[in-house]
Amino acid sequence: MWFVFEAEYAIENGRANWNRPVPETMVWHGPFKTGEEADKVVRGRMWAKIDIYAHKARAVDMTVAA
């Protein structure tokens, strides 16, 4: 089971701190059946906010082994 995590990140000393997502901007999309499907959503979300430097979307595999 795949999800997409999307957020804008804190700017520190003129650079994005990729370890500090801004809580108000955090969004989860999904679930998706495959990583490929999640990757398509990642690309779409990244292009949707291409003008925001400190924005990132990434696919996350949340599959739990039985």
mmCIF file as gemmi writes it, N, C-alpha and C atoms, coordinates in Angstrom:
data_model
loop_
_atom_site.group_PDB
_atom_site.id
_atom_site.type_symbol
_atom_site.label_atom_id
_atom_site.label_alt_id
_atom_site.label_comp_id
_atom_site.label_asym_id
_atom_site.label_entity_id
_atom_site.label_seq_id
_atom_site.pdbx_PDB_ins_code
_atom_site.Cartn_x
_atom_site.Cartn_y
_atom_site.Cartn_z
_atom_site.occupancy
_atom_site.B_iso_or_equiv
_atom_site.pdbx_formal_charge
_atom_site.auth_seq_id
_atom_site.auth_asym_id
_atom_site.pdbx_PDB_model_num
ATOM 1 N N . MET Axp A 1 ? 0.847 -1.157 0 1 0 ? 1 A 1
ATOM 2 C CA . MET Axp A 1 ? 0 0 0 1 0 ? 1 A 1
ATOM 3 C C . MET Axp A 1 ? 0.904 1.235 0 1 0 ? 1 A 1
ATOM 4 N N . TRP Axp A 2 ? 0.674 2.112 -0.919 1 0 ? 2 A 1
ATOM 5 C CA . TRP Axp A 2 ? 1.515 3.288 -1.099 1 0 ? 2 A 1
ATOM 6 C C . TRP Axp A 2 ? 0.735 4.555 -0.793 1 0 ? 2 A 1
ATOM 7 N N . PHE Axp A 3 ? 1.433 5.537 -0.234 1 0 ? 3 A 1
ATOM 8 C CA . PHE Axp A 3 ? 0.874 6.857 0.015 1 0 ? 3 A 1
ATOM 9 C C . PHE Axp A 3 ? 1.85 7.889 -0.528 1 0 ? 3 A 1
ATOM 10 N N . VAL Axp A 4 ? 1.371 9.115 -0.701 1 0 ? 4 A 1
ATOM 11 C CA . VAL Axp A 4 ? 2.226 10.224 -1.105 1 0 ? 4 A 1
ATOM 12 C C . VAL Axp A 4 ? 2.196 11.257 0.013 1 0 ? 4 A 1
ATOM 13 N N . PHE Axp A 5 ? 3.379 11.618 0.51 1 0 ? 5 A 1
ATOM 14 C CA . PHE Axp A 5 ? 3.511 12.662 1.523 1 0 ? 5 A 1
ATOM 15 C C . PHE Axp A 5 ? 3.949 13.93 0.82 1 0 ? 5 A 1
ATOM 16 N N . GLU Axp A 6 ? 3.255 15.025 1.101 1 0 ? 6 A 1
ATOM 17 C CA . GLU Axp A 6 ? 3.546 16.305 0.455 1 0 ? 6 A 1
ATOM 18 C C . GLU Axp A 6 ? 3.623 17.382 1.524 1 0 ? 6 A 1
ATOM 19 N N . ALA Axp A 7 ? 4.609 18.276 1.412 1 0 ? 7 A 1
ATOM 20 C CA . ALA Axp A 7 ? 4.739 19.37 2.374 1 0 ? 7 A 1
ATOM 21 C C . ALA Axp A 7 ? 5.659 20.451 1.828 1 0 ? 7 A 1
ATOM 22 N N . GLU Axp A 8 ? 5.542 21.628 2.427 1 0 ? 8 A 1
ATOM 23 C CA . GLU Axp A 8 ? 6.521 22.682 2.242 1 0 ? 8 A 1
ATOM 24 C C . GLU Axp A 8 ? 7.441 22.618 3.455 1 0 ? 8 A 1
ATOM 25 N N . TYR Axp A 9 ? 8.679 23.027 3.276 1 0 ? 9 A 1
ATOM 26 C CA . TYR Axp A 9 ? 9.677 22.868 4.326 1 0 ? 9 A 1
ATOM 27 C C . TYR Axp A 9 ? 10.193 24.217 4.808 1 0 ? 9 A 1
ATOM 28 N N . ALA Axp A 10 ? 10.67 24.238 6.047 1 0 ? 10 A 1
ATOM 29 C CA . ALA Axp A 10 ? 11.177 25.46 6.665 1 0 ? 10 A 1
ATOM 30 C C . ALA Axp A 10 ? 12.397 25.972 5.902 1 0 ? 10 A 1
ATOM 31 N N . ILE Axp A 11 ? 12.48 27.298 5.798 1 0 ? 11 A 1
ATOM 32 C CA . ILE Axp A 11 ? 13.64 27.944 5.189 1 0 ? 11 A 1
ATOM 33 C C . ILE Axp A 11 ? 14.54 28.427 6.323 1 0 ? 11 A 1
ATOM 34 N N . GLU Axp A 12 ? 15.789 27.991 6.312 1 0 ? 12 A 1
ATOM 35 C CA . GLU Axp A 12 ? 16.764 28.395 7.321 1 0 ? 12 A 1
ATOM 36 C C . GLU Axp A 12 ? 18.036 28.837 6.624 1 0 ? 12 A 1
ATOM 37 N N . ASN Axp A 13 ? 18.464 30.041 6.918 1 0 ? 13 A 1
ATOM 38 C CA . ASN Axp A 13 ? 19.664 30.612 6.298 1 0 ? 13 A 1
ATOM 39 C C . ASN Axp A 13 ? 19.566 30.594 4.779 1 0 ? 13 A 1
ATOM 40 N N . GLY Axp A 14 ? 18.375 30.867 4.26 1 0 ? 14 A 1
ATOM 41 C CA . GLY Axp A 14 ? 18.175 30.944 2.817 1 0 ? 14 A 1
ATOM 42 C C . GLY Axp A 14 ? 18.069 29.609 2.102 1 0 ? 14 A 1
ATOM 43 N N . ARG Axp A 15 ? 18.052 28.516 2.85 1 0 ? 15 A 1
ATOM 44 C CA . ARG Axp A 15 ? 17.976 27.186 2.235 1 0 ? 15 A 1
ATOM 45 C C . ARG Axp A 15 ? 16.855 26.383 2.876 1 0 ? 15 A 1
ATOM 46 N N . ALA Axp A 16 ? 16.287 25.463 2.101 1 0 ? 16 A 1
ATOM 47 C CA . ALA Axp A 16 ? 15.239 24.593 2.635 1 0 ? 16 A 1
ATOM 48 C C . ALA Axp A 16 ? 15.856 23.569 3.575 1 0 ? 16 A 1
ATOM 49 N N . ASN Axp A 17 ? 15.241 23.398 4.732 1 0 ? 17 A 1
ATOM 50 C CA . ASN Axp A 17 ? 15.657 22.345 5.662 1 0 ? 17 A 1
ATOM 51 C C . ASN Axp A 17 ? 14.716 21.169 5.427 1 0 ? 17 A 1
ATOM 52 N N . TRP Axp A 18 ? 15.162 20.177 4.683 1 0 ? 18 A 1
ATOM 53 C CA . TRP Axp A 18 ? 14.316 19.052 4.27 1 0 ? 18 A 1
ATOM 54 C C . TRP Axp A 18 ? 13.94 18.14 5.439 1 0 ? 18 A 1
ATOM 55 N N . ASN Axp A 19 ? 14.457 18.415 6.632 1 0 ? 19 A 1
ATOM 56 C CA . ASN Axp A 19 ? 14.092 17.651 7.828 1 0 ? 19 A 1
ATOM 57 C C . ASN Axp A 19 ? 13.014 18.339 8.658 1 0 ? 19 A 1
ATOM 58 N N . ARG Axp A 20 ? 12.539 19.521 8.217 1 0 ? 20 A 1
ATOM 59 C CA . ARG Axp A 20 ? 11.553 20.27 8.99 1 0 ? 20 A 1
ATOM 60 C C . ARG Axp A 20 ? 10.354 20.666 8.138 1 0 ? 20 A 1
ATOM 61 N N . PRO Axp A 21 ? 9.421 19.748 7.899 1 0 ? 21 A 1
ATOM 62 C CA . PRO Axp A 21 ? 8.211 20.122 7.169 1 0 ? 21 A 1
ATOM 63 C C . PRO Axp A 21 ? 7.363 21.082 8.003 1 0 ? 21 A 1
ATOM 64 N N . VAL Axp A 22 ? 6.71 22.024 7.331 1 0 ? 22 A 1
ATOM 65 C CA . VAL Axp A 22 ? 5.818 22.968 8.002 1 0 ? 22 A 1
ATOM 66 C C . VAL Axp A 22 ? 4.498 22.243 8.255 1 0 ? 22 A 1
ATOM 67 N N . PRO Axp A 23 ? 4.108 22.065 9.525 1 0 ? 23 A 1
ATOM 68 C CA . PRO Axp A 23 ? 2.918 21.25 9.842 1 0 ? 23 A 1
ATOM 69 C C . PRO Axp A 23 ? 1.644 21.66 9.104 1 0 ? 23 A 1
ATOM 70 N N . GLU Axp A 24 ? 1.429 22.953 8.916 1 0 ? 24 A 1
ATOM 71 C CA . GLU Axp A 24 ? 0.206 23.424 8.258 1 0 ? 24 A 1
ATOM 72 C C . GLU Axp A 24 ? 0.121 23.022 6.788 1 0 ? 24 A 1
ATOM 73 N N . THR Axp A 25 ? 1.245 22.62 6.2 1 0 ? 25 A 1
ATOM 74 C CA . THR Axp A 25 ? 1.26 22.288 4.77 1 0 ? 25 A 1
ATOM 75 C C . THR Axp A 25 ? 1.334 20.788 4.501 1 0 ? 25 A 1
ATOM 76 N N . MET Axp A 26 ? 1.407 19.967 5.552 1 0 ? 26 A 1
ATOM 77 C CA . MET Axp A 26 ? 1.564 18.523 5.362 1 0 ? 26 A 1
ATOM 78 C C . MET Axp A 26 ? 0.254 17.883 4.908 1 0 ? 26 A 1
ATOM 79 N N . VAL Axp A 27 ? 0.35 17.067 3.845 1 0 ? 27 A 1
ATOM 80 C CA . VAL Axp A 27 ? -0.818 16.388 3.284 1 0 ? 27 A 1
ATOM 81 C C . VAL Axp A 27 ? -0.416 14.969 2.896 1 0 ? 27 A 1
ATOM 82 N N . TRP Axp A 28 ? -1.313 14.016 3.17 1 0 ? 28 A 1
ATOM 83 C CA . TRP Axp A 28 ? -1.135 12.631 2.72 1 0 ? 28 A 1
ATOM 84 C C . TRP Axp A 28 ? -2.15 12.36 1.626 1 0 ? 28 A 1
ATOM 85 N N . HIS Axp A 29 ? -1.721 11.741 0.525 1 0 ? 29 A 1
ATOM 86 C CA . HIS Axp A 29 ? -2.603 11.33 -0.566 1 0 ? 29 A 1
ATOM 87 C C . HIS Axp A 29 ? -2.539 9.808 -0.658 1 0 ? 29 A 1
ATOM 88 N N . GLY Axp A 30 ? -3.664 9.179 -0.917 1 0 ? 30 A 1
ATOM 89 C CA . GLY Axp A 30 ? -3.646 7.727 -1.094 1 0 ? 30 A 1
ATOM 90 C C . GLY Axp A 30 ? -4.775 7.073 -0.34 1 0 ? 30 A 1
ATOM 91 N N . PRO Axp A 31 ? -4.766 5.772 -0.28 1 0 ? 31 A 1
ATOM 92 C CA . PRO Axp A 31 ? -3.715 4.822 -0.645 1 0 ? 31 A 1
ATOM 93 C C . PRO Axp A 31 ? -3.724 4.485 -2.137 1 0 ? 31 A 1
ATOM 94 N N . PHE Axp A 32 ? -2.577 4.034 -2.623 1 0 ? 32 A 1
ATOM 95 C CA . PHE Axp A 32 ? -2.41 3.586 -3.996 1 0 ? 32 A 1
ATOM 96 C C . PHE Axp A 32 ? -1.935 2.142 -3.968 1 0 ? 32 A 1
ATOM 97 N N . LYS Axp A 33 ? -2.321 1.377 -4.973 1 0 ? 33 A 1
ATOM 98 C CA . LYS Axp A 33 ? -1.968 -0.05 -5.002 1 0 ? 33 A 1
ATOM 99 C C . LYS Axp A 33 ? -0.513 -0.297 -5.369 1 0 ? 33 A 1
ATOM 100 N N . THR Axp A 34 ? 0.047 0.564 -6.226 1 0 ? 34 A 1
ATOM 101 C CA . THR Axp A 34 ? 1.417 0.333 -6.695 1 0 ? 34 A 1
ATOM 102 C C . THR Axp A 34 ? 2.287 1.572 -6.51 1 0 ? 34 A 1
ATOM 103 N N . GLY Axp A 35 ? 3.581 1.339 -6.47 1 0 ? 35 A 1
ATOM 104 C CA . GLY Axp A 35 ? 4.524 2.437 -6.401 1 0 ? 35 A 1
ATOM 105 C C . GLY Axp A 35 ? 4.491 3.302 -7.643 1 0 ? 35 A 1
ATOM 106 N N . GLU Axp A 36 ? 4.228 2.685 -8.789 1 0 ? 36 A 1
ATOM 107 C CA . GLU Axp A 36 ? 4.164 3.442 -10.042 1 0 ? 36 A 1
ATOM 108 C C . GLU Axp A 36 ? 3.011 4.443 -10.006 1 0 ? 36 A 1
ATOM 109 N N . GLU Axp A 37 ? 1.875 4.011 -9.486 1 0 ? 37 A 1
ATOM 110 C CA . GLU Axp A 37 ? 0.719 4.904 -9.38 1 0 ? 37 A 1
ATOM 111 C C . GLU Axp A 37 ? 1.039 6.066 -8.43 1 0 ? 37 A 1
ATOM 112 N N . ALA Axp A 38 ? 1.673 5.771 -7.315 1 0 ? 38 A 1
ATOM 113 C CA . ALA Axp A 38 ? 2.063 6.813 -6.36 1 0 ? 38 A 1
ATOM 114 C C . ALA Axp A 38 ? 3.078 7.764 -6.982 1 0 ? 38 A 1
ATOM 115 N N . ASP Axp A 39 ? 4.028 7.244 -7.758 1 0 ? 39 A 1
ATOM 116 C CA . ASP Axp A 39 ? 5.022 8.09 -8.418 1 0 ? 39 A 1
ATOM 117 C C . ASP Axp A 39 ? 4.378 9.068 -9.39 1 0 ? 39 A 1
ATOM 118 N N . LYS Axp A 40 ? 3.321 8.649 -10.074 1 0 ? 40 A 1
ATOM 119 C CA . LYS Axp A 40 ? 2.602 9.558 -10.976 1 0 ? 40 A 1
ATOM 120 C C . LYS Axp A 40 ? 1.99 10.715 -10.195 1 0 ? 40 A 1
ATOM 121 N N . VAL Axp A 41 ? 1.44 10.409 -9.03 1 0 ? 41 A 1
ATOM 122 C CA . VAL Axp A 41 ? 0.868 11.46 -8.185 1 0 ? 41 A 1
ATOM 123 C C . VAL Axp A 41 ? 1.975 12.389 -7.686 1 0 ? 41 A 1
ATOM 124 N N . VAL Axp A 42 ? 3.121 11.828 -7.306 1 0 ? 42 A 1
ATOM 125 C CA . VAL Axp A 42 ? 4.263 12.64 -6.873 1 0 ? 42 A 1
ATOM 126 C C . VAL Axp A 42 ? 4.648 13.625 -7.962 1 0 ? 42 A 1
ATOM 127 N N . ARG Axp A 43 ? 4.817 13.139 -9.182 1 0 ? 43 A 1
ATOM 128 C CA . ARG Axp A 43 ? 5.202 14.027 -10.285 1 0 ? 43 A 1
ATOM 129 C C . ARG Axp A 43 ? 4.158 15.112 -10.505 1 0 ? 43 A 1
ATOM 130 N N . GLY Axp A 44 ? 2.891 14.755 -10.449 1 0 ? 44 A 1
ATOM 131 C CA . GLY Axp A 44 ? 1.823 15.739 -10.624 1 0 ? 44 A 1
ATOM 132 C C . GLY Axp A 44 ? 1.827 16.796 -9.538 1 0 ? 44 A 1
ATOM 133 N N . ARG Axp A 45 ? 2.015 16.386 -8.295 1 0 ? 45 A 1
ATOM 134 C CA . ARG Axp A 45 ? 2.033 17.333 -7.175 1 0 ? 45 A 1
ATOM 135 C C . ARG Axp A 45 ? 3.267 18.23 -7.243 1 0 ? 45 A 1
ATOM 136 N N . MET Axp A 46 ? 4.412 17.682 -7.637 1 0 ? 46 A 1
ATOM 137 C CA . MET Axp A 46 ? 5.621 18.498 -7.753 1 0 ? 46 A 1
ATOM 138 C C . MET Axp A 46 ? 5.463 19.549 -8.849 1 0 ? 46 A 1
ATOM 139 N N . TRP Axp A 47 ? 4.887 19.167 -9.989 1 0 ? 47 A 1
ATOM 140 C CA . TRP Axp A 47 ? 4.664 20.123 -11.07 1 0 ? 47 A 1
ATOM 141 C C . TRP Axp A 47 ? 3.615 21.156 -10.69 1 0 ? 47 A 1
ATOM 142 N N . ALA Axp A 48 ? 2.63 20.77 -9.881 1 0 ? 48 A 1
ATOM 143 C CA . ALA Axp A 48 ? 1.575 21.705 -9.483 1 0 ? 48 A 1
ATOM 144 C C . ALA Axp A 48 ? 2.13 22.855 -8.642 1 0 ? 48 A 1
ATOM 145 N N . LYS Axp A 49 ? 3.218 22.605 -7.94 1 0 ? 49 A 1
ATOM 146 C CA . LYS Axp A 49 ? 3.804 23.64 -7.078 1 0 ? 49 A 1
ATOM 147 C C . LYS Axp A 49 ? 5.261 23.887 -7.442 1 0 ? 49 A 1
ATOM 148 N N . ILE Axp A 50 ? 5.561 23.845 -8.727 1 0 ? 50 A 1
ATOM 149 C CA . ILE Axp A 50 ? 6.937 23.979 -9.202 1 0 ? 50 A 1
ATOM 150 C C . ILE Axp A 50 ? 7.55 25.326 -8.812 1 0 ? 50 A 1
ATOM 151 N N . ASP Axp A 51 ? 6.71 26.342 -8.595 1 0 ? 51 A 1
ATOM 152 C CA . ASP Axp A 51 ? 7.211 27.673 -8.264 1 0 ? 51 A 1
ATOM 153 C C . ASP Axp A 51 ? 7.565 27.83 -6.781 1 0 ? 51 A 1
ATOM 154 N N . ILE Axp A 52 ? 7.293 26.826 -5.965 1 0 ? 52 A 1
ATOM 155 C CA . ILE Axp A 52 ? 7.623 26.894 -4.54 1 0 ? 52 A 1
ATOM 156 C C . ILE Axp A 52 ? 8.893 26.08 -4.3 1 0 ? 52 A 1
ATOM 157 N N . TYR Axp A 53 ? 9.988 26.77 -3.985 1 0 ? 53 A 1
ATOM 158 C CA . TYR Axp A 53 ? 11.295 26.119 -3.829 1 0 ? 53 A 1
ATOM 159 C C . TYR Axp A 53 ? 11.279 25.031 -2.758 1 0 ? 53 A 1
ATOM 160 N N . ALA Axp A 54 ? 10.701 25.331 -1.599 1 0 ? 54 A 1
ATOM 161 C CA . ALA Axp A 54 ? 10.796 24.414 -0.459 1 0 ? 54 A 1
ATOM 162 C C . ALA Axp A 54 ? 9.611 23.457 -0.384 1 0 ? 54 A 1
ATOM 163 N N . HIS Axp A 55 ? 9.142 22.99 -1.53 1 0 ? 55 A 1
ATOM 164 C CA . HIS Axp A 55 ? 8.021 22.044 -1.59 1 0 ? 55 A 1
ATOM 165 C C . HIS Axp A 55 ? 8.539 20.707 -2.09 1 0 ? 55 A 1
ATOM 166 N N . LYS Axp A 56 ? 8.049 19.624 -1.477 1 0 ? 56 A 1
ATOM 167 C CA . LYS Axp A 56 ? 8.46 18.3 -1.938 1 0 ? 56 A 1
ATOM 168 C C . LYS Axp A 56 ? 7.314 17.321 -1.734 1 0 ? 56 A 1
ATOM 169 N N . ALA Axp A 57 ? 7.174 16.408 -2.666 1 0 ? 57 A 1
ATOM 170 C CA . ALA Axp A 57 ? 6.24 15.286 -2.527 1 0 ? 57 A 1
ATOM 171 C C . ALA Axp A 57 ? 7.05 14.019 -2.728 1 0 ? 57 A 1
ATOM 172 N N . ARG Axp A 58 ? 6.726 12.982 -1.956 1 0 ? 58 A 1
ATOM 173 C CA . ARG Axp A 58 ? 7.464 11.721 -2.093 1 0 ? 58 A 1
ATOM 174 C C . ARG Axp A 58 ? 6.537 10.544 -1.846 1 0 ? 58 A 1
ATOM 175 N N . ALA Axp A 59 ? 6.817 9.447 -2.536 1 0 ? 59 A 1
ATOM 176 C CA . ALA Axp A 59 ? 6.039 8.218 -2.362 1 0 ? 59 A 1
ATOM 177 C C . ALA Axp A 59 ? 6.577 7.456 -1.153 1 0 ? 59 A 1
ATOM 178 N N . VAL Axp A 60 ? 5.65 6.89 -0.368 1 0 ? 60 A 1
ATOM 179 C CA . VAL Axp A 60 ? 6.014 6.154 0.84 1 0 ? 60 A 1
ATOM 180 C C . VAL Axp A 60 ? 5.327 4.796 0.809 1 0 ? 60 A 1
ATOM 181 N N . ASP Axp A 61 ? 6.109 3.731 0.932 1 0 ? 61 A 1
ATOM 182 C CA . ASP Axp A 61 ? 5.554 2.372 0.969 1 0 ? 61 A 1
ATOM 183 C C . ASP Axp A 61 ? 5.182 2.04 2.41 1 0 ? 61 A 1
ATOM 184 N N . MET Axp A 62 ? 3.887 1.864 2.665 1 0 ? 62 A 1
ATOM 185 C CA . MET Axp A 62 ? 3.396 1.555 4.014 1 0 ? 62 A 1
ATOM 186 C C . MET Axp A 62 ? 2.878 0.125 4.084 1 0 ? 62 A 1
ATOM 187 N N . THR Axp A 63 ? 3.376 -0.731 3.198 1 0 ? 63 A 1
ATOM 188 C CA . THR Axp A 63 ? 2.951 -2.122 3.181 1 0 ? 63 A 1
ATOM 189 C C . THR Axp A 63 ? 3.449 -2.827 4.441 1 0 ? 63 A 1
ATOM 190 N N . VAL Axp A 64 ? 2.55 -3.543 5.087 1 0 ? 64 A 1
ATOM 191 C CA . VAL Axp A 64 ? 2.894 -4.297 6.291 1 0 ? 64 A 1
ATOM 192 C C . VAL Axp A 64 ? 2.926 -5.775 5.922 1 0 ? 64 A 1
ATOM 193 N N . ALA Axp A 65 ? 4.048 -6.414 6.176 1 0 ? 65 A 1
ATOM 194 C CA . ALA Axp A 65 ? 4.177 -7.843 5.871 1 0 ? 65 A 1
ATOM 195 C C . ALA Axp A 65 ? 3.294 -8.646 6.821 1 0 ? 65 A 1
ATOM 196 N N . ALA Axp A 66 ? 2.587 -9.61 6.257 1 0 ? 66 A 1
ATOM 197 C CA . ALA Axp A 66 ? 1.678 -10.419 7.089 1 0 ? 66 A 1
ATOM 198 C C . ALA Axp A 66 ? 2.394 -11.549 7.778 1 0 ? 66 A 1
